């Protein structure tokens, strides 16, 4: 039975979850800002060093060698930046996913309890309707679990692809040196 205390407790739990997720979102933004600040500082410093090196070049051959030496570290840094960016996004997303899964599991449990309560108090002769309702709930739960598994597999595939690209860039970088 739904009481004022249960509704209040549910609202309180929902607010706590919201505030927790908001905190995680801010933490993700802070990490992203920190990553971008580090990348910007490094790029500015490297740009100044490269400009100084270009000003001291004596001939075209030395200039070409300097330019060639700049490209590969740039690709390595871009790959590392992408990896950090992915890790931040993935970590924040994982926190949200955990919260959604926990909320969904709780709602499924409460709904299953309501269905059980309703079926126990169902009038005689409604067994078919009760069975249909239970089958519908089971099918919905199964569909949700299937979607969760598909999303998890897609995330794992995206991470594997990112790792593959990062490794390829690293190997290419090592060969060109």
C-alpha positions, 0 to 999 in steps of 0.5 A: 500500500502506498503511504505518505511516508513511502512517497516521501522516502521515494522522493528523498531517495530520488533527490539524493540520486539526482544530487549525487549524479549532479556531483559526478557530472561536475567532477567530469566537467572539472576533469575535462577542464583540467585536461584541456588546460594541461593540453593548452599549456603544453601546446603553447610551450611546444609552440614557443619551443618550435618557433625558437627552433625555426628561427635558428634554422640555417637552411631548407633541409634543416627546416624540413627535418624540423617540420618532419620531427614535429608531426609524429609527436603531434599525432601521439599527443592527439591520440593520448588526448583522445584517450584521456577524453574517452576515459573521462567520458566513460567514467562519468557515463559509468557512474550514471549507468550504475545509478540508472541500473540501481533505480531501475532494479528498485522500480522493477522490484517494487512493481513486481511486489505490486503485481504479486500483491494484485494477483494474490487479491485478484478475484476468482476466474481472473487467472488468465488475466493474471498470467498475461500480466505476469508474462508482460512484466517478465517480457518487459524485464527481459527486453530491458536486460537485452537492451542493457547487454547490447549497450554494454557490448557496444561500449566495449566494442567502442573501447576496443576500437579506440584502443586499437586506433591508439595502438596503431598510432603508437606503432606507426609513431615508433616506426617513423622514429 
